[in-house]
Amino acid sequence: MNKRIMVALVVGVLLVQIVACAGKDDPEETEVSVPVEEIAKTETEEISSANVPSDMEEEEAVSEGELDEPVVFEEADLTCILPEGFREHDVEGLYVHKNYPKDTATIDYLIVDSDEDIMEMTKEEYKEMLEAEFLDRYGDSVEVVINSYEKIRVDGRNGIKVKMEYEFRGTEYEQLIYLVKNGNENHNLSYTQEKDGGWMDEFEKSGDTISFEAR
């Protein structure tokens, strides 16, 4: 699997620490409007069943090896409805709560060009690669605990949904990750919070609104 993908899976945690440190010198809150073409349509939209594409309501996570081949390859961007109060940060693709850095929860969106087939990756391989990436890039031996690992479909595209937790440099983190294949692109959407941060239910609701919009 492309190592750049693995960087995407852990970058949210590092951004939590880097941006939080910078934010301590500038605690003033600012309101930022999110462009339509970005990951979120608006930070104030209410999450409801009306916002969820009907075809997604009918799709269920299935076990490994049971998904069809992807049927959509057109250029498109992943979109979703952010939990209330989240806004775009200065770092491209990063979204933080309006109370950041007091609230360190983050949402990170990254597109990586890759011909690698993410659907061939098993839960064990995923865990091993994440732990190897932490050690290789940061010199930290991190034990990743994967609580759930599901293969999903999003608008005709194959993807993986992962819930996991780990301790990194003295802080325990929980992540909800959606990795979706679209042609030669891997779309990575990562929801990160400190353990028991209180956002996971809202992260799940946001993940349920994921869809693709043509560029």
N, C-alpha and C positions, 0 to 999 in steps of 0.2 A: 504494500500500500504506500502511496506517495507520502513522504515524511511531512510535506507541507500541510497535508490534511491533519496530521497528528498535532502540529503546531496550532492549528485552528481549534482543536478540541480543548487545549489547555490555556489558550491566550486569555480567555475571560478571567481566569483566576489571577493572572499576572496584572491585568488591567485594573482589577479591583485594588491591588496593593499600590500600583504606581499612581493611579489617578486619585486614590484616597489620600495619599501623602501630599500630592500637589494641592488637593482641595482644602486641606487644613488651613492654608494661608488665604483662602478666598471662599469663605463660608456662605457668601451671599447667593441666594437662589435666583436663577434666571429662567424665563419661559422661552422655550424653543419650539417653533412650529416644524413638524416633520413633513418634508415634501411627499407628494402622492407616490412618486416613483421610488421612494425609499421603502424600507421593510414594513413600516406601519402606515396605515392610512391616516390615523390621527391618534394622539394620546388621550383624547377625551371621549372617543367612541365607546359606547356601551357594548359589552360582549353579550350576545344573545344568539338564539338559534337561527335568527333571520340572517346573521352575518356569516354563518357557516355554510359552505357550498353543499348542496343536497347530495352530491355524489360522495362526499366525504362521510356523511352521516351513515351511508349504507356500507362503507368499507370498514373492515375490522382487521386488527393486527393478526397475522398468521405466523405459523412456525417456520423455521428455516427450511428453504428449499421448496416452498409451496407457491411462491409468487411467479407470475408470468413475466416475460421479458418486458422492459419498458416500451411503451408505445408512443411516447411523446418525446421529440427531440428538438422542437423549435426553441429559439432563443427566448428566454423568459426569466423573470425575477420572482423569487419567493416573497410572498407578502403575508402579513398576519396582523391581528389587532393586538396592540400592546396592552398590558395591564394598566389600569388608570394610574396616572402620575409619572409614568416613564417618558423620557424625552431623549432626543439625540444629543450625544456628547460631542466634544471637539474631535475626538478620535473617530475616524470614519468607521461606520458599521457598529459602533458601540452605543448602547442606550442605557441610561441610568435613571434612578428615581429622582424626583425633584428634591428630595432630602439628602441626596448624596453629598458628602461621604458619610453622613451619620447612618444612612441606610446604604450598605455596600452591595446590594443586589445589582446584577448587571445582565443585560441581554446583548449578545454579540452575533453579528451576521457576517459571514465570509463566503465568497465564491472562489473555488479553486479549480483551475483547469487541470483535468486529469482523465486519462483513459482507463484508470484502474476500476475494476468492478467491485464496488463496496459490498454487493450482495453475496460475494464469495467468502466474506470474512465471518468467522465464527465468534461467539462470545468470548471464548478463551483467547483467541488471537487478538481480539480487540483489547482485552485487558492487558495482555503481555506487551502489546505495542505502546499503549499509553504509559505503562510503567517504565518501559525502555526509553521513551521519549523524555520523561521527567529526568531520568538519570543521565541521559546523553546531553540534554540541553542545559540543565540546571544543576547537575551533580547531586540531586536529591533522590534518595531511595524512597519511593512513595508506593504504598499499597492501595490499589484501586479496588473498591468493592462495587461490583455491578449488581444492582438490585433488580433490574429488569432489562431485557434485551429483545426487542420486537422488530420484525420486518413488516413494513407498512407500505401503503400506496397513497400517493398524493397527486391527484389530477392525472392519473395514468403513469406516474413516475414511481419507480421503486425507491424505497428508503429504509432507514434504520432509526428507531427511537430507543434511546438509552437513558436509564436513570441510574446514577452512580454517586458515590461519595468517597472522600479520601481526606487525609490530613496533609497539608502542605505548609511547611515552615511555621508550624505551631498553630495553624488555624484549620478547623475542619470545614470542608466545603461539600455542598450537594449540587449536582448538575443534572439538568434535563437537556438532552441533546437530540436534535433532528438532523440527520445527514441524508440528503435526498439527491439522487442521480438524475441529471438532465443532459443527455447526450454526453459531451466530453467535459461537462462541468459537475462538480460536487458542491451542492449548496449546504452550508453548515450553519445551523441556528442553535446557539447555546444559551441556556438560561442558567445563571449561577447565583447561588446565595451561600452565606455562611450557614452551617448546619442549624436547623430549626429557626431559620430566619423568617418564617411565616409567609413566604411567597409561593410555595410550591403548588398550591391549589390554583392560584391565579396563573401561574406559569402553564399548568396543564390546560386551563381554559384558553389561554392564548395559543398554545400549540394546536388546539382543536380547530382554530380558524385558519390554519396554514393553507394557502393555495398558491397557484402560479399565475402571473400576468405576463402576457406577451410584451416584449420590448418594442 
